[in-house]
Amino acid sequence: MPEKKKTKNEYVDSWMKRLKAGLDYRKKYSSFQRWSDYRKMYRGQWDEGIVPVNRVFSYGRSLVPRVYFRSPRVCITATNPELVYHAKVVEAVDNQMIRETLLKDTLKRAALDAYLCGTGPIKLGYDSEFGYLPEQAVSEDGQTVTQVGRKEGEKIEYHEGIKPGMPWALRVMPEDVIIPWGSTSPDSLPWVAHYILRPLEDVQQDQKYKNTDKLKGTKTPDREMGRTRPEFRPREQRDKDVIFAELWEIRDLKAKRMIVLSEDYLLMDTEDVLQFEGHPWEFIQFNVDPEYFWAIPDVSILEPQQKELNEVRTQSSRHRRIALLKFLYLRGAVKSEELEKFFSGEVGPGIAIDSESLANAITTLQPHIPPELWQEARMILQDMTEELGFGSNQMGQFKGGTPPTRGEAQIVEQAFDVRVDERKDIVGDTLVSIVRKWNQMIFKFWTEDRVTQIVSPEGTPFWIKYTGDQLKGEYFLSVDPESGMPLSRALKYQMAKDLFNLLGGDQLIDQVLLRKILLQHYESVEPLASNLLAAAPGQDARAVSALRQPSPMGAEGAGGSRQRPLEFEEAKRKFTQGMA
């Protein structure tokens, strides 16, 4: 007998039960209740009277810069030799998207979430922050229907990293992500839910949703009013007049649906066109739990030692205050004016004592600071170092006493690199997965001509026109992350100087362009530097250069690029000829 189709109310109720089970699963089998405390430790928010030594912050600030990519780039390698040209174009497109979508900041914030909470969720999307519908794609005038409301001219989305007609990736708070009860791995989730707190007015203006006129909205949870629910993180709200809507955005892999619920109403239930190679989600987890989905935060391991270290330092501070020089004197033995001489700071004052014996009149107290406290602090720091693998070298600290030998330092650094490289590989794998899913999006949704610049095999840059379908083909890409060094003005000058020394005088190299590359780095100091380049009397420098080395691929002048972008197939033929 076929199963009876559920009504809308039964459908919503069934999903709310699943979400409730997911909340209970997180509460029971994760350190969710402690995440807020871990963030307070990182911020340096301690109880009054505590003298902290904030290793949670210092370890975090040393770890995160080592695992994320300061200048993230990808290298695309085609598995089919006929698609080498396609891979070159895709690589240029991907690296441009990485810069424009602020992916570097997303990876950095997610890595910090993984350090503090165990899991750093990253949500992927296209065109709109709150769900993409192909029928609401970019219009002719460049406006994106999904980013503007029903009122003409008013935006309802505000994130700078989300641009019309572009893929994006954003960090999401771990508290706002719900996964099914009993899930053990990000690779086997039947659905993922995202809790979104959004202004009710924007929700009602969003053209993707229905039934929004029935929503009443809610104020943000308020601790003072006793309205804070344990499953939602409390948020301060200054403007008490603003009403918010609590949304549950569900990505159902089983039915390939995107579902949005609010206040027991179904706002959206449509095909999820962004499910490429699984959910549009990625998760950074440094310390995977052997049984449960939610990973182990580094801070949860450091917390006991951090509290002990704070207690030792607080006790040491109190002992130090007690250990200040103190003295007792017999009442009436020292007059007030004589005490003033004692505290005046003058050299050699004479203090009169009204007593038969000085020993009976004044007694000095000189407490001491227990040396065991310093030894205890060193033991705690050693424990923390062993747990996370950070020593004084990795913290950028000077180590007193007899320094280690070069061999000893290399052994320690190699052991540290193994642990950090594992975490960097995790971030790199996340970058790979993000770019792979981005590519699937552009292959499907970029139907109009776009322009990008690549470099020919001869080294000449040129512009080409392409569509997503032309890039797709029938091939697979291997994506390897790189971490390039951020280019400064000094580094660019040094690279230009090295290039000039290496290729100067080579007849196969455009010497005029080579000198121009070097001279342009002096223009910030001397604007006339580029005028130093001149040809022999009666000769044009660029003409001479062009005669010696014709510009490849039809570029206008040596080193220049065509003003007219080449058609995709035309550029492919020239690119292939350059490789031959």
C-alpha angles and dihedrals in degrees: 000000000000117000114259113250113248122241120237093261092048089047092053092044092052091054093046089054090053091049091050090051090050090052091050091049092054093045093051103039105033138057089250093132090058100046093092090052092049090054090050089053090051091050092048095246104151133162117276113274095028118126101205133202095200104212091154089067097040094048091047093049090050095045104046097055089053097054106040123070115253092200105018116203135161133217116213118209121187118222090207118062090218090063100055090109092050090051090053091055094045090051092054091047094048095050091049090052091049090058097043097046096051091238091159091064091046093054092046094051093045090051089053090050089052090052094048102032105018095242129063110194121204120192121207126205147148132241096333132052093218104045135313124242116187091215088061096051127138111311127221095267092054097255117132112226092208093057098049127063134231089271108083115251097009120119121216097186124060111173113126094210092061113079130178112273094005134112117242142186124206134184113243126201110256089231090062096058122085125187129184121281112270097019113151106179138032088230095064106045115136089198142359125206128202121203109215126188106200133165109269091227092058091048092052090048094049109107093208094068134075131196090034092132088068095057118107098186128208141239117253113272111278122203094201092055091048092239098122111124115208094229094058126060114243115246127193116237122193097178102065091183095067113099120207133200120222108220131188111204109193126192106200111198094185095060095022090234136142111217128185121193131183131169091348091306126120106231098172139007112168142133112289103230092181097068099113115156090349132315122354088248136098128189129204111209121170099178109036116203112234093225112019138051097238109084127223116264117228088225092060088061093046096043100087093049091043091056092046091049091051091049092050092049091046091051090047090052091051092048090050091055092048091047094064113118112275134172138194123217134188112259109257094012093099120043120220094248090053090052089054089057089051093055096036095091093228118146115253103356118177113236117199117217122196098209140096092234128034090207090057093047101050132027123184121219118204112174120185137222110246107246089212089076092064091048091048091052091052092051091051092049090050090053091051091048092053093048096052099023097236118137132177091275093056091045090055092242131145113244115213128211123038107353119228120256121258091255093051091049091050093051091051092045092050092052090049092048091055091058095042094043089057090057092044089052089054091054090044092052088051090052089050092051092048093052092046091055091043089056091053088053095051092045089057105034106033097086098148127073116277131181132226137161126240134170123248122230087259090058099254119134118225138168125244137185120228145158129218092251091055090054095047103064116143104299142100129234130220110209121200120185120229129194107213122193114255106256116236127184091256093050092048090051092049092049091049090049092050090048091052092049091048100046103026110127095014106139091210091059125078098246093190093056091043090057092045090054090055097042095051089069089064095053093088088062100031117019091198094060094101090056089068089081109091136155127233116282110293094009132105111228097215093043091054090048093049092051091052095045118019113217110258125233094017096292116165104248129344111308092003127115132227116266091216112068112236119243113253098251093041091053090046092056093049092045091051091048090052091055093050 
